[in-house]
Amino acid sequence: MVYDNFMEEQTKNGNYNLWIGIGLVVLVGLGVFLNSSNSKPKSTDLAINTAEYSPSPTPTVTQAAIENVSDSVLKKHSTKDDCWVIVDGKVYDVTKIIPVHKGGEMAITNWCGKDASEAFNKRSGKGSHPSSAMEILTKTLMGLFEVKTN
C-alpha cells in the first residue's frame, strides 16, 4: 500500500521516469566497467602465449643458409628438453615453445623428432593454428627435412 502510494505520487510528479533513467545509466555504467576490467584478449584459439614466448637462443636459419636436416639428425632432437619437429617439410626447434603452448606440453612433446604436420595443421580437429602461431614457428626454423629417395 505504501509502495503503491509512492509510485502513484512519483508518476504524477514525473520522477518515475527519472528514477528509471538513473537506474538504466547505473546498470549500463556497471556493465561497461566490468567489461573493461576484462579487456585483455582471450586467445583461446592462439596456441602459444606470445607474451611469454622468447625465441630459442639457437640462431635462426636464413633463406640463403637453409640446410637439409636428415632423419638421423631429427631423431637426436626427440625429447622435451631438445625438441625438433617437421611441419610441412621444414624442421623447427620448438623446445622453447613447449612450456608456453596453450594446448599443453603433450600437444608438442608427442611429436618431438617426428613429422607434426598433420597435428599442427589440424590441431586435433580444431582447425588450423592462427597466423601468429606460424610467425612464431618460423623464428625457430632449423632447415628443410631431407627426404630420402630410393
C-alpha positions as CSV (number, residue, x, y, z in Angstrom):
1,M,0.0,0.0,0.0
2,V,2.8,2.4,0.9
3,Y,4.7,1.4,-2.3
4,D,1.6,1.9,-4.4
5,N,1.1,5.4,-2.9
6,F,4.8,6.2,-3.5
7,M,4.7,5.0,-7.1
8,E,1.4,6.9,-7.8
9,E,2.9,10.1,-6.3
10,Q,6.2,9.7,-8.3
11,T,4.3,9.1,-11.5
12,K,2.2,12.2,-11.0
13,N,5.4,14.3,-10.4
14,G,7.2,12.8,-13.4
15,N,10.0,11.5,-11.1
16,Y,9.2,7.9,-12.0
17,N,10.9,8.2,-15.5
18,L,13.8,10.0,-13.9
19,W,14.4,7.1,-11.5
20,I,14.1,4.5,-14.3
21,G,16.6,6.6,-16.3
22,I,19.1,6.8,-13.4
23,G,18.7,3.0,-12.9
24,L,19.5,2.3,-16.5
25,V,22.5,4.6,-16.5
26,V,23.9,2.9,-13.4
27,L,23.4,-0.6,-14.9
28,V,25.0,0.3,-18.2
29,G,27.9,2.0,-16.5
30,L,28.4,-1.0,-14.3
31,G,28.4,-3.3,-17.4
32,V,30.9,-1.1,-19.2
33,F,33.2,-1.0,-16.1
34,L,33.0,-4.8,-15.7
35,N,33.7,-5.4,-19.4
36,S,36.7,-3.0,-19.5
37,S,38.3,-4.7,-16.5
38,N,38.5,-7.9,-18.6
39,S,39.8,-6.2,-21.7
40,K,42.8,-8.4,-22.1
41,P,42.3,-10.5,-25.3
42,K,41.4,-14.1,-24.6
43,S,43.4,-16.0,-27.0
44,T,41.8,-19.4,-26.6
45,D,42.4,-20.1,-30.3
46,L,46.0,-19.0,-30.0
47,A,48.1,-22.0,-29.0
48,I,51.1,-20.0,-27.9
49,N,51.1,-17.2,-25.4
50,T,53.3,-14.8,-27.4
51,A,53.9,-12.5,-24.4
52,E,55.7,-15.4,-22.7
53,Y,57.5,-16.8,-25.7
54,S,61.1,-16.0,-26.3
55,P,62.8,-17.4,-29.3
56,S,65.4,-20.1,-28.9
57,P,68.9,-18.9,-28.5
58,T,69.8,-21.0,-31.4
59,P,70.3,-18.7,-34.4
60,T,67.5,-19.0,-36.9
61,V,68.3,-20.2,-40.4
62,T,68.1,-17.6,-43.2
63,Q,66.6,-18.5,-46.5
64,A,70.1,-18.3,-48.0
65,A,71.6,-20.7,-45.5
66,I,68.9,-23.3,-45.2
67,E,70.4,-26.7,-44.8
68,N,68.8,-30.1,-45.1
69,V,68.1,-32.0,-41.9
70,S,68.3,-35.7,-42.1
71,D,66.1,-38.2,-40.3
72,S,69.0,-39.3,-38.1
73,V,69.7,-35.7,-37.0
74,L,66.0,-35.1,-36.4
75,K,65.8,-38.2,-34.2
76,K,68.6,-36.8,-32.0
77,H,66.2,-34.0,-31.0
78,S,63.3,-36.0,-29.7
79,T,62.9,-35.0,-26.1
80,K,61.1,-32.3,-24.2
81,D,64.4,-30.6,-23.5
82,D,65.5,-30.7,-27.1
83,C,62.5,-31.0,-29.4
84,W,62.6,-30.6,-33.2
85,V,59.6,-31.3,-35.4
86,I,58.8,-31.3,-39.1
87,V,55.9,-29.1,-40.3
88,D,55.2,-29.1,-44.0
89,G,58.7,-30.3,-44.9
90,K,60.5,-27.8,-42.7
91,V,62.3,-28.6,-39.4
92,Y,61.7,-26.4,-36.4
93,D,63.3,-26.3,-32.9
94,V,60.2,-25.9,-30.8
95,T,61.8,-26.6,-27.4
96,K,61.2,-23.1,-26.1
97,I,57.5,-23.2,-27.2
98,I,56.7,-26.3,-25.2
99,P,56.3,-24.7,-21.7
100,V,54.0,-21.8,-23.1
101,H,51.9,-23.8,-25.5
102,K,48.2,-23.1,-24.9
103,G,47.3,-26.6,-25.9
104,G,49.5,-28.2,-23.3
105,E,53.0,-29.6,-23.5
106,M,52.0,-33.0,-24.7
107,A,50.5,-31.5,-27.9
108,I,54.1,-30.8,-28.9
109,T,56.1,-33.4,-27.0
110,N,54.3,-36.3,-28.6
111,W,55.8,-35.1,-31.9
112,C,59.4,-34.4,-30.9
113,G,61.7,-35.9,-33.5
114,K,58.8,-36.6,-35.9
115,D,56.6,-35.1,-38.6
116,A,54.0,-33.0,-36.8
117,S,52.5,-31.5,-40.0
118,E,49.0,-33.0,-39.6
119,A,48.9,-32.3,-35.9
120,F,49.9,-28.7,-36.4
121,N,47.6,-28.1,-39.4
122,K,44.5,-29.7,-37.9
123,R,45.1,-29.1,-34.1
124,S,43.3,-32.4,-33.2
125,G,40.2,-31.4,-35.2
126,K,40.1,-27.8,-34.0
127,G,41.2,-26.3,-37.4
128,S,44.5,-24.7,-38.3
129,H,46.6,-22.6,-36.0
130,P,46.3,-18.8,-36.3
131,S,48.8,-17.0,-38.4
132,S,50.6,-15.7,-35.3
133,A,51.5,-19.3,-34.4
134,M,53.1,-19.7,-37.8
135,E,55.0,-16.5,-37.3
136,I,56.5,-17.8,-34.0
137,L,57.2,-21.2,-35.6
138,T,59.1,-19.5,-38.5
139,K,61.5,-18.0,-36.0
140,T,62.6,-21.4,-34.9
141,L,63.4,-22.8,-38.4
142,M,66.4,-25.1,-38.5
143,G,66.2,-26.3,-42.1
144,L,64.4,-28.4,-44.6
145,F,63.7,-32.1,-43.9
146,E,65.9,-34.3,-46.2
147,V,63.6,-36.7,-47.9
148,K,65.4,-39.9,-48.8
149,T,64.8,-41.2,-52.3
150,N,65.5,-44.9,-53.1
